[in-house]
């Protein structure tokens, strides 16, 4: 009983999907051309990536299409040096992705901060990119798709797909590790196939820029249905100027932490 009384009070948290929820379009789509210029992506792979990600940005994916896209992403990075990709992500995320974060999303993050909530990004995009975006935004944690690393290079094998059940599991793991009260927490997502289970895991689910199925389900359940649309507004411009300075001065230990996160192969992918 004494041990129970000494437990700290549980905190609330906010869990944000990234693509089409936190920012406009797909994070991978926005970095495909820079990856090609850097020599990290072949012309054929870039064209395929642009077609696939453009389709996702316009209409989203169903379950099968998400899995195919993630497997394709694994094939694309096969043989790529991990440290090189992390350095590339550190350079391109502030330039090509952070400016596309919705003004409304930044306001919502600020609102959660004022409440004392923890903030997490939960994305099916590769962790090498989302870890850096998390550093840019100053969130408390990031969970994203992880690929196998061997001898400092990606093998192309996906170890953890942060999609559907994977996202819900990530939310529960974060809650356990950070003493979070999920009933008091929020989650924001746009996709019925990818985000529904994550939204159902919290007490305050919010449908943002939802696809047809998620929007219909949210209205049936009485969940808030919102549109995030503005980028480059007053709040976004001021916040992102500060964020750019943070990225420029990001410490080596911070980047090492991102690298360690990328190399974390402890959990095998259950869904594949």
N, C-alpha and C positions, 0 to 999 in steps of 0.2 A: 504493500500500500504506500510505503514511503517512496519507493521508486516511481510509482505511478504519479504521486503528487509532485515529484520533481520534474516530470516531463514538461517541456516548454509548450505553450499553447500552439495549436496548429494554425498555419497561415493559409491565406488564400493565394491563388496563383492565376495567371492568364497564359493560355497556350495558343500560339498563333501558327496556323498553317502559313506557308510563305507564298507560293506561286498563286497569283490571282486573288489572294486574300490580303496579305501584307503589302504586296507590290504588284504593279501592272505586268501582266503576262508571265512568262516563264523565265526563271533565273538562268537556266541553261541556254535558252534561246538568246538571251542578251550577251552571253559570253562566247558563243560559238565562233563568231567572226574573229574576235581577238585571239581565241585559241588557235584558229587556223593560221593567223599571221605569226603567232609565236612558234609555229611548227609542232604544236601539240595535237593537231587535228588535221587529217587529210582532207583534200577537197571533196572526195566522195563522202566521207563521214560527216563533213560539215553540211553538205547539201541534204543528206538524210536527216541529220539533226535538226536543221532549219525547217524541213517539211514536217517532221514529227512534232516539234515543239510549237510551230505555228498553228498546227491543228489543235494542239492542247490549249493554246492561248485563246483560240476562238471558241472552242466548244467543250473543252475538258475531255477526259478519257474515261472509259469504263474500266472494269477490273482487268480484263485481258489486255487491253491496250496499255494500261499502266505497267503491267508486268513486262510486256514486250519492250516498252520504252526503256525501262530500267535495265533489262538485260542488254539492250543495245548500248546503253551508256557504259555498261561494264566492258563491252567489246571495244568501245572507242578508246578507253583509257588503258587498255592492255599494253604493258611494257613501259608506261609513262613513269618517270621518276617522281616519287612522292614529294620530295622536298622542292623540286622544280614546280610542281603543280601548286603547292602551298604558296610559294613566292608569287606565282602567277595570280592566284586567287587574291592574295593580299593587295596586288596592284590593281586588278580589274574590278573587284567588287565595289570599291568606292566610286569608280569612274562610270561604270556601266549599269550597276544594279541599285546601289543605294539611292541615286537620284530618282528612281522609279518607285520608291516606297511611298505609299499613299499618305497624304497629309492627315486624313482621318485616322489612319493606323497609328501614326506618330502621336496624335492627340490621345488616342485610346491607351497607348503605352504610357504616356505621361499621367493619365488619369489613374491607371493601375499603380504607378509608382507613388502617386500622392496618397493612395489608400494603404500603401505598405505592402502591396502584392508582389510576389515574385513573377518574373516574366520569362517565358521559354519559347523558342522556335522549334516547330516540329514539322519536318519537311521530307518529302520523298526524293528531293534533289541530293546530289552527293555531299557528304559531310565536309569535304575539303573546301567547298564554297560556302556552305551554310555556317560552318564554324567561324569563318572570317566575317560574314555578315553579322553573326551574333556578337563578335568583338566590336564591330562598327556600331551596332545599336546599343551595346552595353547591356545585353540581356543576361539573365542568371544561368541559363543553360540552353543547350542545343542538342537535338536528336535528329539525325538524318540518315540517309542510306549509306551503308558502309561496304566498301569493297576490300577484298583480300589483298594484303601486301606481303610480298616475299622478296627478301634481299633488296629492300628499298624501292621496289617497283610494284605497280598494280598487276595482278595476274588476270584481271577481267572477271573473276568470280565474285558475285554479290553475296556478302555474308549476312547482311541485314537490310531488308527492304522496309523502309519506314512508310508504310502504306496500309490503310485499312486496319486490320487487327494489330499490325506493327505499331501504328500510331497510338492506338489505345493502350497497348502494353507500355509504350514509352512514357505516356502520361502517368500511368500507375506506378511505374518505376521511379519517375521523378517525384511523385507524391510520397512514396515510401522513403526515398533518400533525403528529402527535404522537409519532412514533417508537414505535409500539405493536406489541408482539408479539401477534398475534391468536391464535396457538396457545396462549399462556399466559393468554388473556383469557376473560372470562365474559360471557354474555348471558342475559337473563331475559325471557320472553315468554309470552303466554297463547293466541295465535291461530295456527292452522295457516296460514290464508290470509295473514295480515299479518306474522307473526314468524318463520316457519320458515326462510327464507333468511338472516335475521339470525342466528338460532341456529346455523345450519350454518357461518357464517363464522368462528366462534370455536372454541377448543379445549375450552371448558367451557360447553356450553349447558345451561340450566335451564328446565324447564317449570314455570311458576307459575300456578296457577288455570286450567289449560289447558282449552280446549274439547275435545270428544270426539276429534276427529281428531288434534290435537296431542298429547293425553295418550296415545293409542294409539301414535302414532309414537315418542314419547319412550320409552315402555316397551320398544318393539321395539328401539330403538337403545341402550338401557341408560342413557339420560340421567336425571338426578334429576328426580323429579316432586314438587312441593311445593305446599302450600296456605298462602297469606298471608291471614289473616282478622281479626286483632285491630287495632282502631283505638282511640286514646285510652288506651293502656296507659301504664305508667310511663315507658318510654323515649320513646314518642311524645309524651306530654304535656310532658316536660322539653325534648325537642328542639324541639318546635313553639313553645314559649314563647320559646326563643332565636331561632327563625326569625322569629317575629312582630316581635321587636325589630330584626332585620336588615332586614326589609322597611320598617319605619317609617323607618329611617335609610339606606335605599338611596340611593346618591349619584346626582346628575344624570348624571355620566359613565356610570354603570352602565345607567341607563335609556336614554341615547343609544345605548349599544352594542346594547341590545335593539332600539331603533328601527332602527338600521342593519341589524341582522340581518333584521328584518322586510322591509326594502326591498331586500334582496339578490335581484335578479332575474337573476343571471348564468347560472343553469343552467335550461334549459327542461325541462319534464316529459316524460320519454320514454314513460311508460306510457299517457298519454292519447291 
